[in-house]
Amino acid sequence: MERAKKVHGMGDFPSAVFFAQQSVEKAVKAMIESRGEYIYNYGPRLANEFLKIFQDE
C-alpha cells in the first residue's frame, strides 16, 4: 500500500490503482488462508471464495 500512496502522490493514478488492488488481493488471500483454504488462481474466483468462506460473519 505504501507503493500505491507513493505513486499516487506523484500523480501516477493508474499505477496507484494497480498497487492498491494488489494490496487488497494479498489481504483477502491471507484472510482465506487463515481459514485453511488456499487459492492459487486469482481473479473472480478470489472474490467468490472470500464470500463463500466469510458469508456468515
C-alpha positions in Angstrom: 0.0 0.0 0.0 2.9 2.3 0.6 3.9 2.0 -3.0 0.4 2.9 -4.1 0.5 6.0 -1.9 3.9 7.0 -3.3 2.9 6.8 -6.9 -0.5 8.5 -6.2 1.5 11.4 -4.7 3.4 11.6 -7.9 0.2 11.7 -10.0 0.6 8.2 -11.4 -3.0 7.2 -10.8 -3.2 4.1 -12.9 -0.2 2.6 -11.1 -1.7 3.7 -7.7 -4.8 1.8 -8.5 -2.8 -1.3 -9.6 -0.7 -1.4 -6.5 -3.7 -0.8 -4.2 -5.6 -3.7 -5.9 -2.6 -5.9 -5.3 -2.6 -5.0 -1.7 -6.3 -5.8 -1.3 -5.8 -9.1 -3.1 -3.0 -10.1 -0.8 -5.0 -9.2 2.3 -8.0 -11.2 1.1 -5.8 -14.2 0.2 -4.3 -14.0 3.7 -7.7 -14.0 5.3 -8.8 -17.0 3.2 -5.5 -18.9 4.1 -6.1 -18.2 7.8 -9.2 -20.4 7.4 -7.1 -23.2 5.9 -8.2 -22.7 2.3 -5.7 -22.0 -0.4 -6.3 -20.2 -3.7 -3.6 -20.2 -6.4 -5.6 -18.6 -9.2 -6.7 -15.0 -8.5 -9.4 -13.1 -10.4 -13.1 -13.6 -9.9 -12.6 -16.9 -8.0 -10.8 -15.0 -5.2 -13.9 -12.8 -4.6 -16.2 -15.8 -4.8 -14.2 -17.9 -2.4 -14.0 -15.0 0.0 -17.7 -14.6 0.0 -18.3 -18.3 0.4 -15.9 -18.6 3.4 -16.9 -15.4 5.2 -20.6 -15.0 4.3 -21.9 -15.9 7.8 -19.7 -13.3 9.6 
